[in-house]
């Protein structure tokens, strides 16, 4: 009888160990699914933040005109208009910064960050961009600011055609 109890105890230990291993596998799968869901939500949130900014700027004619004028103007606009422009720019740069930080910690893909922030390359030479950066870069995360400085220092021929002054059309001269 004593050996029978010993055998049953050994079987119970094996079953218990197996149950613990199965529980750990289940928890691992759940954690992996949870991490995947967090990454997916973070990527969606980063996209939605940038998308919302573009929609707000692009769907209001007065705001669009102010943004365009401020971005292309060599001179600062009136104090009120320049303030509004700087807040618009800071809003988008906070979104860019968020994408940068999420990519640094591995929550979103670096390729997504590059996609979301690629507009920086296109507008880096614009007078308004330079004014914004000179005045507001110190309000951003230092790692992001250094990363953006690298983008500004790159030698590129990429620009956004929309910000180019139209050439004179010989038909209309």
JONORRA-V952431 format. One record per run of one state. SS is the DSSP state (2 for helix, 1 for strand, 0 for the rest). FROM is the first residue (numbers start at 1). TO is the last residue. If there is no record, write none. Layout:
SS&FROM&TO ; SS&FROM&TO
//
This chain:
0&1&1 ; 2&2&58 ; 0&59&60 ; 2&61&72 ; 0&73&78 ; 2&79&104 ; 0&105&109 ; 2&110&117 ; 0&118&118 ; 2&119&123 ; 0&124&126 ; 2&127&139 ; 0&140&141 ; 2&142&153 ; 0&154&160 ; 2&161&163 ; 0&164&169 ; 2&170&172 ; 0&173&173
//
